[in-house]
Amino acid sequence: MQLNDKTALITGAAGGIGRAIAERYAREGARVAVADLDLAAAEATVEGIRHAGGQAIALAMDVTEEAAVEAGVAAVVERWGGLDIAIANAGIQHIAPLHSLTFADWRRVMAVHLDGAFLVTGAALRQMYRQEKGGSLIYMGSVHSKLASPLKAPYVAAKHGLLGLCRTVAKEGAAHRVRANVICPGFVRTPLVDRQIPEQAEALGMTEEAVVRDVMLKDTVDGEFTTLDDIAEVALHLAAFPTAALTGQSVVASHGWFMQ
């Protein structure tokens, strides 16, 4: 029970990577706040966690709205008395070449990834600083925090930006024993990635099978997708790590797609 008596808030946690982390944290003893734009899906995730013997609550949260983020953190503190771990995981994607990408679509992607991470960071830090017992912030980056791909300019820019935000939090939070790290997954077979396959196939004039083989998994060492369990394991390790020896870092889990 590596997270016994810890309280965690995870955004975008009603499905995909966020849900896998929420379920893993609950199995490790954490009290988990499942925050998502889709409250019904968040409640379904919570039901599953409780059925398995864990503790969880569902929160309706649009991470681009400051009031919603502040209210969510306040609800967690009211329910469980504090906040130990915050994960900025909510994300969206938009596939388009730069010459036809609209400013509205650029801003929408940046708002969810970067503005959302900033708002979660501020609300979490204020609570963690008040507690004076430390904490852990984790950002869901990507291999696209390290590399660029065609057709994903706002996503790539936002994921690069998370590295800078994380490193600043690591510097500022150290005096309060708050650590910050970024997880950088390779392609994980989630609904977000599944939607990209036909979009990229159309944009690149390729079959969907070729997109998976020759674009998404081409540079992995084994032609395999990263799994939800892979990322949940990394997230557990970062949250449970006991000292500031591991802060301001980016952990890449990509089957060798990117090596650092």
GUROVEX-478322 format. One line per 8 residues: for each residue x, y, z of N, C-alpha, C. Coordinates in steps of 0.2 Angstrom, whole numbers, padded with zeros to 4 digits. Layout:
GUROVEX-478322
X,Y,Z,X,Y,Z,X,Y,Z | ...
end
This chain:
GUROVEX-478322
0004,-0006,0000,0000,0000,0000,0004,0006,0000 | 0007,0008,-0006,0012,0013,-0006,0009,0020,-0005 | 0003,0021,-0006,0000,0027,-0005,-0005,0028,0000 | -0004,0023,0005,-0009,0023,0011,-0009,0030,0014 | -0016,0032,0015,-0017,0039,0019,-0015,0045,0014 | -0014,0044,0008,-0013,0049,0003,-0019,0051,0000 | -0020,0057,-0002,-0026,0060,-0006,-0023,0062,-0012 | -0027,0060,-0018,-0025,0062,-0025,-0030,0065,-0029
-0029,0070,-0032,-0034,0073,-0037,-0031,0072,-0044 | -0035,0069,-0049,-0033,0067,-0055,-0038,0070,-0060 | -0035,0074,-0065,-0040,0077,-0070,-0040,0072,-0076 | -0046,0073,-0079,-0047,0069,-0085,-0047,0061,-0083 | -0049,0060,-0078,-0049,0053,-0075,-0054,0048,-0076 | -0059,0050,-0080,-0065,0046,-0081,-0064,0040,-0086 | -0058,0041,-0090,-0056,0036,-0094,-0049,0036,-0096 | -0047,0031,-0100,-0040,0031,-0103,-0035,0031,-0097
-0029,0035,-0098,-0024,0035,-0094,-0026,0037,-0087 | -0030,0042,-0086,-0032,0045,-0080,-0036,0040,-0076 | -0040,0036,-0079,-0044,0031,-0075,-0039,0025,-0073 | -0034,0023,-0077,-0030,0018,-0075,-0026,0020,-0069 | -0023,0027,-0069,-0020,0029,-0063,-0024,0029,-0057 | -0030,0032,-0058,-0035,0032,-0052,-0036,0025,-0049 | -0037,0020,-0053,-0038,0014,-0051,-0032,0011,-0047 | -0026,0012,-0050,-0020,0010,-0047,-0019,0013,-0041
-0020,0020,-0040,-0019,0023,-0034,-0023,0021,-0028 | -0030,0019,-0030,-0034,0017,-0025,-0032,0010,-0023 | -0030,0006,-0027,-0027,-0001,-0025,-0021,0000,-0020 | -0018,0005,-0021,-0012,0007,-0016,-0014,0011,-0010 | -0020,0012,-0009,-0022,0015,-0003,-0024,0022,-0003 | -0023,0025,-0009,-0025,0032,-0009,-0032,0033,-0009 | -0034,0039,-0007,-0041,0042,-0008,-0041,0046,-0014 | -0045,0044,-0019,-0044,0047,-0026,-0050,0051,-0028
-0049,0058,-0030,-0054,0062,-0033,-0053,0061,-0040 | -0059,0059,-0043,-0059,0058,-0051,-0062,0064,-0054 | -0058,0068,-0057,-0061,0074,-0060,-0061,0074,-0067 | -0067,0076,-0070,-0068,0075,-0077,-0073,0080,-0080 | -0073,0082,-0086,-0078,0086,-0089,-0085,0082,-0089 | -0084,0075,-0090,-0090,0070,-0090,-0091,0068,-0083 | -0096,0071,-0080,-0097,0068,-0073,-0100,0061,-0073 | -0104,0060,-0077,-0107,0053,-0077,-0102,0048,-0078
-0097,0049,-0082,-0091,0044,-0083,-0087,0044,-0077 | -0086,0050,-0074,-0082,0050,-0068,-0085,0046,-0062 | -0092,0047,-0062,-0096,0043,-0057,-0095,0035,-0058 | -0095,0033,-0064,-0094,0026,-0066,-0087,0024,-0064 | -0082,0028,-0065,-0076,0026,-0063,-0075,0025,-0055 | -0078,0030,-0052,-0079,0030,-0044,-0082,0023,-0042 | -0088,0022,-0045,-0091,0016,-0043,-0087,0010,-0044 | -0083,0009,-0049,-0079,0003,-0050,-0073,0003,-0044
-0071,0009,-0043,-0066,0009,-0038,-0068,0007,-0031 | -0074,0010,-0029,-0078,0008,-0023,-0079,0001,-0023 | -0082,-0002,-0028,-0083,-0009,-0029,-0077,-0013,-0027 | -0071,-0011,-0029,-0065,-0015,-0028,-0062,-0013,-0021 | -0066,-0009,-0017,-0064,-0008,-0010,-0060,-0002,-0009 | -0060,0003,-0014,-0056,0009,-0013,-0060,0015,-0011 | -0057,0020,-0010,-0061,0026,-0008,-0060,0031,-0014 | -0065,0034,-0016,-0065,0039,-0022,-0071,0043,-0022
-0071,0049,-0025,-0076,0054,-0026,-0076,0056,-0033 | -0081,0058,-0036,-0082,0061,-0043,-0083,0068,-0043 | -0079,0072,-0047,-0079,0079,-0048,-0081,0081,-0055 | -0086,0085,-0056,-0086,0088,-0063,-0081,0094,-0063 | -0077,0094,-0068,-0072,0099,-0068,-0070,0100,-0076 | -0071,0107,-0078,-0068,0109,-0084,-0061,0112,-0082 | -0056,0110,-0084,-0049,0112,-0081,-0047,0119,-0084 | -0051,0121,-0089,-0050,0128,-0092,-0054,0133,-0088
-0058,0131,-0083,-0062,0136,-0079,-0059,0137,-0072 | -0056,0142,-0071,-0053,0143,-0064,-0057,0142,-0058 | -0063,0144,-0059,-0068,0143,-0053,-0069,0135,-0052 | -0070,0131,-0058,-0071,0124,-0057,-0065,0121,-0054 | -0059,0123,-0056,-0053,0119,-0053,-0053,0121,-0045 | -0054,0127,-0044,-0053,0129,-0037,-0059,0126,-0033 | -0065,0125,-0035,-0070,0122,-0032,-0068,0114,-0031 | -0065,0111,-0036,-0064,0104,-0035,-0058,0103,-0030
-0053,0107,-0030,-0048,0106,-0025,-0051,0107,-0018 | -0056,0112,-0017,-0059,0114,-0011,-0063,0108,-0009 | -0067,0105,-0013,-0071,0099,-0012,-0067,0093,-0009 | -0061,0092,-0012,-0056,0087,-0010,-0054,0088,-0003 | -0052,0094,-0001,-0050,0096,0005,-0055,0095,0010 | -0061,0098,0009,-0067,0097,0013,-0068,0090,0015 | -0068,0086,0010,-0070,0079,0011,-0064,0075,0015 | -0058,0076,0013,-0053,0072,0016,-0047,0076,0020
-0048,0082,0020,-0044,0086,0025,-0037,0088,0022 | -0036,0087,0015,-0030,0089,0012,-0029,0086,0005 | -0023,0088,0003,-0021,0085,-0004,-0014,0084,-0004 | -0012,0078,-0007,-0005,0076,-0007,-0002,0075,-0014 | -0007,0073,-0018,-0005,0072,-0025,-0010,0075,-0030 | -0007,0079,-0035,-0011,0082,-0040,-0008,0080,-0047 | -0013,0077,-0051,-0010,0075,-0058,-0014,0079,-0063 | -0011,0083,-0067,-0014,0087,-0073,-0013,0082,-0079
-0019,0078,-0080,-0019,0073,-0085,-0024,0075,-0091 | -0029,0079,-0090,-0034,0081,-0095,-0030,0083,-0101 | -0033,0081,-0107,-0030,0082,-0113,-0034,0081,-0119 | -0033,0085,-0125,-0037,0084,-0131,-0032,0084,-0136 | -0034,0082,-0142,-0030,0082,-0148,-0033,0086,-0154 | -0029,0089,-0159,-0032,0091,-0165,-0027,0090,-0170 | -0029,0087,-0176,-0025,0085,-0181,-0026,0090,-0187 | -0021,0094,-0189,-0022,0098,-0194,-0015,0101,-0196
-0013,0102,-0203,-0007,0105,-0204,-0007,0113,-0202 | -0001,0115,-0201,-0001,0122,-0198,-0004,0127,-0203 | -0003,0126,-0209,-0006,0132,-0214,-0014,0132,-0214 | -0017,0127,-0211,-0024,0127,-0211,-0027,0127,-0204 | -0022,0127,-0199,-0025,0126,-0192,-0028,0133,-0190 | -0034,0133,-0187,-0037,0139,-0185,-0034,0141,-0178 | -0034,0148,-0177,-0032,0150,-0171,-0037,0147,-0165 | -0043,0147,-0167,-0048,0144,-0162,-0046,0137,-0160
-0044,0133,-0164,-0042,0126,-0163,-0035,0126,-0159 | -0031,0130,-0161,-0024,0131,-0157,-0026,0133,-0150 | -0030,0138,-0149,-0031,0140,-0142,-0035,0135,-0138 | -0039,0131,-0141,-0043,0126,-0138,-0038,0120,-0135 | -0034,0118,-0139,-0029,0113,-0137,-0024,0116,-0131 | -0022,0122,-0132,-0017,0125,-0127,-0021,0126,-0121 | -0027,0128,-0121,-0031,0129,-0115,-0032,0123,-0111 | -0033,0118,-0114,-0034,0111,-0110,-0028,0109,-0107
-0022,0109,-0111,-0016,0106,-0108,-0012,0111,-0104 | -0011,0117,-0106,-0007,0122,-0103,-0011,0126,-0098 | -0016,0129,-0100,-0020,0133,-0095,-0023,0128,-0090 | -0025,0123,-0091,-0028,0118,-0087,-0022,0116,-0082 | -0016,0114,-0084,-0011,0112,-0080,-0009,0118,-0075 | -0009,0124,-0078,-0007,0130,-0073,-0013,0131,-0068 | -0019,0130,-0069,-0024,0131,-0064,-0024,0126,-0059 | -0023,0119,-0061,-0022,0114,-0056,-0016,0115,-0052
-0011,0117,-0055,-0004,0118,-0051,-0005,0124,-0046 | -0008,0129,-0048,-0009,0135,-0043,-0014,0133,-0037 | -0019,0129,-0039,-0024,0127,-0033,-0021,0122,-0029 | -0017,0117,-0032,-0014,0112,-0028,-0008,0115,-0024 | -0004,0119,-0026,0001,0122,-0023,-0001,0126,-0017 | -0006,0130,-0018,-0009,0134,-0012,-0011,0129,-0006 | -0014,0124,-0008,-0016,0119,-0002,-0010,0115,0000 | -0005,0113,-0004,0001,0109,-0001,0005,0114,0003
0006,0120,0001,0010,0125,0005,0007,0126,0012 | 0000,0126,0012,-0003,0127,0019,-0002,0121,0023 | -0002,0115,0020,-0002,0109,0024,0005,0108,0027 | 0010,0111,0024,0017,0110,0026,0019,0103,0027 | 0017,0099,0023,0019,0092,0023,0022,0089,0017 | 0022,0094,0012,0025,0091,0005,0019,0089,0001 | 0021,0087,-0005,0016,0084,-0010,0020,0083,-0016 | 0016,0080,-0021,0018,0078,-0028,0014,0081,-0033
0016,0084,-0038,0013,0086,-0044,0015,0082,-0050 | 0011,0079,-0054,0013,0075,-0059,0009,0078,-0065 | 0013,0079,-0071,0010,0082,-0077,0010,0076,-0082 | 0005,0075,-0086,0005,0070,-0091,0007,0074,-0098 | 0014,0073,-0099,0017,0075,-0105,0016,0070,-0111 | 0021,0069,-0115,0021,0064,-0120,0028,0064,-0123 | 0029,0059,-0127,0035,0059,-0131,0035,0065,-0135 | 0029,0068,-0137,0029,0074,-0140,0031,0080,-0136
0033,0079,-0129,0036,0084,-0125,0044,0084,-0127 | 0046,0079,-0131,0053,0079,-0133,0054,0079,-0141 | 0049,0077,-0144,0050,0077,-0152,0044,0080,-0155 | 0044,0082,-0161,0038,0085,-0165,0036,0080,-0170 | 0030,0080,-0172,0027,0076,-0177,0023,0081,-0181 | 0022,0079,-0188,0018,0084,-0192,0010,0083,-0190 | 0007,0089,-0191,-0001,0089,-0190,-0003,0090,-0183 | 0002,0091,-0178,0000,0091,-0171,0003,0097,-0168
0004,0103,-0171,0007,0109,-0168,0005,0111,-0161 | -0001,0112,-0160,-0003,0114,-0153,-0002,0109,-0148 | -0003,0103,-0150,-0002,0097,-0145,0006,0097,-0143 | 0010,0097,-0148,0017,0097,-0147,0020,0103,-0143 | 0017,0109,-0145,0019,0115,-0141,0017,0115,-0134 | 0011,0112,-0133,0008,0112,-0126,0012,0107,-0122 | 0014,0101,-0125,0017,0096,-0121,0024,0098,-0120 | 0028,0102,-0124,0034,0105,-0123,0033,0110,-0117
0028,0114,-0117,0027,0119,-0112,0026,0116,-0105 | 0024,0110,-0104,0023,0107,-0098,0030,0105,-0095 | 0035,0104,-0099,0042,0103,-0096,0044,0109,-0092 | 0043,0115,-0095,0045,0121,-0092,0041,0123,-0086 | 0034,0121,-0086,0030,0122,-0080,0032,0118,-0074 | 0034,0111,-0076,0036,0107,-0071,0042,0109,-0068 | 0047,0111,-0072,0054,0112,-0069,0053,0118,-0064 | 0049,0123,-0066,0048,0129,-0062,0045,0127,-0055
0040,0123,-0056,0037,0120,-0049,0042,0117,-0045 | 0046,0113,-0048,0051,0109,-0044,0056,0114,-0041 | 0058,0119,-0044,0062,0124,-0041,0058,0128,-0035 | 0052,0130,-0037,0048,0134,-0032,0046,0130,-0026 | 0044,0124,-0027,0041,0120,-0022,0045,0117,-0018 | 0052,0117,-0019,0057,0113,-0015,0057,0115,-0008 | 0056,0122,-0007,0056,0124,0000,0050,0122,0004 | 0045,0119,0001,0039,0117,0004,0038,0109,0003
0044,0106,0001,0044,0099,0000,0039,0096,-0005 | 0038,0100,-0010,0033,0099,-0015,0038,0097,-0021 | 0037,0091,-0024,0040,0088,-0030,0036,0089,-0036 | 0039,0089,-0042,0035,0090,-0048,0039,0086,-0054 | 0035,0082,-0057,0038,0078,-0063,0033,0077,-0068 | 0036,0075,-0074,0032,0074,-0080,0032,0067,-0083 | 0027,0064,-0084,0027,0057,-0087,0026,0058,-0095 | 0030,0055,-0099,0030,0056,-0106,0029,0049,-0109
0022,0048,-0110,0021,0041,-0113,0022,0041,-0121 | 0023,0035,-0124,0023,0034,-0131,0015,0034,-0133 | 0014,0031,-0138,0007,0030,-0140,0004,0025,-0136 | -0002,0027,-0132,-0006,0022,-0128,-0012,0021,-0132 | -0015,0015,-0132,-0021,0014,-0136,-0027,0016,-0132 | -0028,0023,-0132,-0034,0026,-0129,-0039,0028,-0134 | -0045,0030,-0132,-0049,0033,-0137,-0046,0039,-0141 | -0042,0043,-0137,-0039,0049,-0140,-0034,0047,-0146
-0031,0042,-0145,-0026,0039,-0150,-0030,0036,-0156 | -0035,0032,-0154,-0040,0029,-0159,-0043,0034,-0164 | -0045,0039,-0161,-0047,0045,-0166,-0042,0047,-0170 | -0036,0047,-0168,-0031,0050,-0172,-0029,0046,-0179 | -0030,0039,-0178,-0028,0035,-0183,-0032,0036,-0190 | -0038,0037,-0190,-0041,0038,-0196,-0040,0045,-0199 | -0039,0050,-0194,-0038,0057,-0195,-0031,0058,-0199 | -0026,0054,-0196,-0019,0054,-0199,-0019,0050,-0206
-0023,0045,-0206,-0023,0041,-0212,-0026,0046,-0218 | -0031,0050,-0217,-0034,0054,-0222,-0029,0060,-0223 | -0026,0063,-0218,-0021,0068,-0219,-0015,0066,-0223 | -0013,0060,-0222,-0006,0058,-0225,-0007,0054,-0231 | -0014,0052,-0232,-0015,0048,-0238,-0012,0041,-0237 | -0013,0038,-0231,-0011,0031,-0230,-0017,0027,-0227 | -0016,0021,-0227,-0021,0016,-0224,-0020,0017,-0216 | -0025,0015,-0212,-0025,0015,-0205,-0020,0011,-0202
-0019,0005,-0206,-0014,0000,-0204,-0007,0003,-0204 | -0006,0007,-0210,0001,0010,-0211,0002,0015,-0206 | -0003,0019,-0204,-0002,0024,-0199,0000,0021,-0192 | -0003,0016,-0190,0000,0012,-0184,0007,0010,-0185 | 0008,0006,-0190,0014,0003,-0191,0020,0008,-0193 | 0019,0012,-0198,0024,0016,-0200,0025,0024,-0198 | 0020,0025,-0194,0020,0032,-0190,0020,0031,-0183 | 0015,0028,-0180,0015,0028,-0173,0020,0024,-0169
0021,0018,-0172,0025,0013,-0169,0032,0012,-0173 | 0033,0016,-0178,0039,0015,-0182,0046,0015,-0178 | 0046,0019,-0173,0053,0020,-0170,0053,0017,-0163 | 0048,0013,-0161,0049,0009,-0155,0053,0003,-0157 | 0056,0000,-0151,0060,-0006,-0152,0057,-0012,-0153 | 0050,-0013,-0152,0047,-0019,-0153,0040,-0018,-0156 | 0038,-0012,-0159,0032,-0012,-0163,0026,-0012,-0158 | 0027,-0011,-0152,0021,-0011,-0147,0019,-0005,-0144
0012,-0004,-0143,0010,0002,-0140,0012,0002,-0132 | 0013,0007,-0129,0013,0008,-0122,0006,0007,-0119 | 0006,0003,-0114,0000,0001,-0111,-0002,0006,-0105 | -0009,0006,-0103,-0011,0010,-0098,-0008,0008,-0091 | -0007,0001,-0091,-0003,-0001,-0085,0004,0001,-0084 | 0007,0002,-0090,0014,0005,-0090,0014,0012,-0087 | 0009,0016,-0089,0009,0023,-0087,0007,0023,-0079 | 0002,0019,-0078,0000,0019,-0071,0006,0017,-0066
0010,0013,-0068,0015,0011,-0064,0020,0016,-0063 | 0022,0020,-0069,0026,0026,-0068,0023,0031,-0063 | 0017,0032,-0064,0013,0037,-0060,0014,0035,-0053 | 0013,0029,-0051,0013,0027,-0044,0021,0028,-0042 | 0025,0026,-0045,0032,0027,-0043,0034,0034,-0042 | 0032,0039,-0046,0033,0046,-0045,0029,0049,-0039 | 0023,0046,-0038,0019,0049,-0032,0022,0046,-0025 | 0025,0040,-0026,0027,0037,-0019,0034,0038,-0018
0038,0041,-0023,0045,0042,-0021,0046,0047,-0015 | 0051,0045,-0011,0051,0048,-0004,0055,0055,-0004 | 0059,0056,-0009,0063,0062,-0008,0063,0067,-0014 | 0066,0072,-0013,0067,0077,-0019,0073,0075,-0024 | 0076,0069,-0023,0080,0066,-0028,0077,0066,-0034 | 0071,0065,-0034,0067,0064,-0041,0062,0070,-0041 | 0064,0075,-0044,0060,0081,-0045,0062,0085,-0051 | 0058,0088,-0055,0059,0092,-0061,0061,0087,-0066
0059,0081,-0066,0062,0076,-0071,0056,0074,-0076 | 0058,0072,-0082,0053,0069,-0087,0055,0062,-0088 | 0050,0057,-0086,0051,0050,-0087,0047,0048,-0093 | 0051,0045,-0098,0049,0043,-0104,0047,0036,-0104 | 0041,0034,-0106,0039,0027,-0106,0036,0026,-0113 | 0040,0023,-0118,0038,0023,-0125,0041,0018,-0129 | 0043,0012,-0126,0045,0006,-0129,0051,0008,-0134 | 0055,0013,-0131,0061,0015,-0135,0060,0020,-0140
0054,0022,-0141,0053,0027,-0147,0058,0033,-0146 | 0058,0036,-0139,0063,0041,-0138,0067,0039,-0132 | 0074,0040,-0133,0078,0038,-0128,0082,0044,-0126 | 0083,0045,-0119,0087,0050,-0116,0092,0048,-0111
end
